Amino acid sequence: MQNTMMDIPRRRPVLVTIMAILLGIQGIALFILGALAFVAVFTGGRINVFGSTALADVVDVLSVTGLVEGLILLVLAWGLWMLKRWAYWATLVLELLNVLASALELIQPQPSLWQTANWVIALSLILSLVILVCFLVGSNIRAAFRI
């Protein structure tokens, strides 16, 4: 006897498509920035990616985190595109962590270098909240992932 749930084709909601594309674009951008920072580390700062005030240790950490986060976002984008249940839960966890991190970044005192980035942090917080609300409240999104 065949499982009839597996035979029913699922349709990807438009919001899931948009979020998968945005995660893919963000993953590609972070991967490229991480790769450029990685090149900057190996050239000893002769190729400076993040400005002349960037410390070598900071660029080294940025290169590794950019590469890893870029790969994770690309995998999540593929999982959302293919309507994988693990991608739904991983995206929820990632966005919840992003909300917490963004909120902490906004309330913490910051060095003058990062003061101008407050609007980027606020935008990241708003987008993460929108994604969380869409994933938790949208019944068609949960149905597409069979949750």
C-alpha positions in Angstrom: 0.0 0.0 0.0 1.4 3.3 -1.0 1.5 6.4 1.2 -0.9 8.8 -0.4 0.6 11.8 1.4 3.8 11.4 -0.5 2.0 11.2 -3.8 0.4 14.6 -3.5 2.6 17.3 -5.1 3.1 20.3 -2.8 3.0 23.8 -4.1 5.5 26.3 -2.9 3.9 29.4 -1.4 5.0 32.7 -2.9 6.4 33.9 0.5 8.6 30.8 0.8 9.9 31.4 -2.8 10.7 35.0 -1.9 12.5 34.0 1.3 14.5 31.2 -0.4 15.6 33.7 -3.0 16.6 36.3 -0.4 18.4 33.8 1.7 20.3 32.6 -1.4 21.3 36.2 -2.3 22.4 36.8 1.2 24.3 33.6 1.3 26.1 34.4 -2.0 27.0 37.9 -0.7 28.3 36.6 2.6 30.3 33.9 0.9 31.9 36.5 -1.5 32.7 38.9 1.4 34.1 36.0 3.4 36.2 34.9 0.4 37.5 38.5 -0.1 38.4 38.7 3.6 40.1 35.4 3.4 42.2 36.7 0.5 43.0 39.8 2.6 44.2 37.6 5.5 46.6 35.6 3.2 48.0 38.7 1.5 48.9 40.2 4.8 46.6 43.2 4.5 47.9 44.3 1.1 44.4 43.7 -0.3 42.2 45.4 2.3 38.5 44.6 2.2 37.1 46.3 5.2 39.0 49.5 5.3 42.3 50.6 6.6 41.3 50.5 10.2 40.3 46.8 10.2 42.6 44.7 12.4 44.0 41.4 11.0 42.3 39.4 13.7 38.9 40.9 12.9 39.3 40.2 9.2 40.4 36.7 9.9 37.3 36.0 12.0 35.1 37.8 9.4 36.5 35.6 6.7 35.7 32.3 8.4 32.3 33.4 9.7 31.4 34.9 6.3 32.3 31.7 4.5 30.5 29.4 6.9 27.4 31.6 7.3 27.2 32.0 3.5 27.3 28.2 3.0 24.7 27.7 5.7 22.4 30.2 4.1 22.8 28.7 0.7 21.9 25.2 2.1 18.9 26.8 3.9 17.8 28.5 0.7 17.9 25.2 -1.2 16.0 23.5 1.7 13.3 26.1 1.6 13.1 25.9 -2.2 12.6 22.2 -2.0 10.1 22.5 1.0 12.3 20.5 3.3 10.9 20.4 6.9 14.4 20.7 8.4 14.9 23.9 6.5 11.7 25.4 8.0 12.9 24.6 11.6 16.5 25.7 10.9 15.3 29.0 9.4 13.0 29.6 12.5 16.0 29.0 14.8 18.3 31.1 12.7 15.9 34.0 12.6 15.1 33.8 16.3 18.9 33.9 17.0 19.1 36.9 14.6 16.3 38.7 16.5 18.1 38.2 19.8 21.5 39.2 18.4 20.1 42.3 16.7 18.3 43.4 19.8 21.4 43.0 21.9 23.5 44.9 19.3 21.1 47.8 19.4 21.1 48.1 23.2 24.8 47.6 23.7 27.2 50.5 23.6 29.2 50.3 20.4 32.5 51.7 19.2 32.3 54.6 16.8 33.1 52.4 13.8 29.7 50.6 14.2 27.6 53.6 15.1 26.7 54.2 11.5 25.4 50.6 11.1 22.5 50.9 13.6 20.0 51.2 10.7 21.4 48.0 9.2 20.9 46.2 12.5 17.4 47.6 12.9 16.5 46.5 9.3 17.9 43.0 10.0 15.8 42.9 13.2 12.6 43.9 11.3 13.2 41.4 8.5 13.8 38.6 11.0 10.6 39.4 12.8 8.7 39.5 9.6 10.1 36.1 8.6 9.3 34.6 12.0 5.7 35.9 11.9 5.2 34.6 8.4 6.5 31.2 9.2 4.6 30.9 12.5 1.3 32.5 11.5 1.0 31.6 7.8 -1.1 28.4 7.6 -0.3 27.9 3.9 3.5 28.0 4.7 3.1 25.5 7.5 1.0 23.3 5.3 3.6 23.4 2.5 6.2 22.1 4.9 3.6 19.6 6.4 3.8 21.1 9.9 
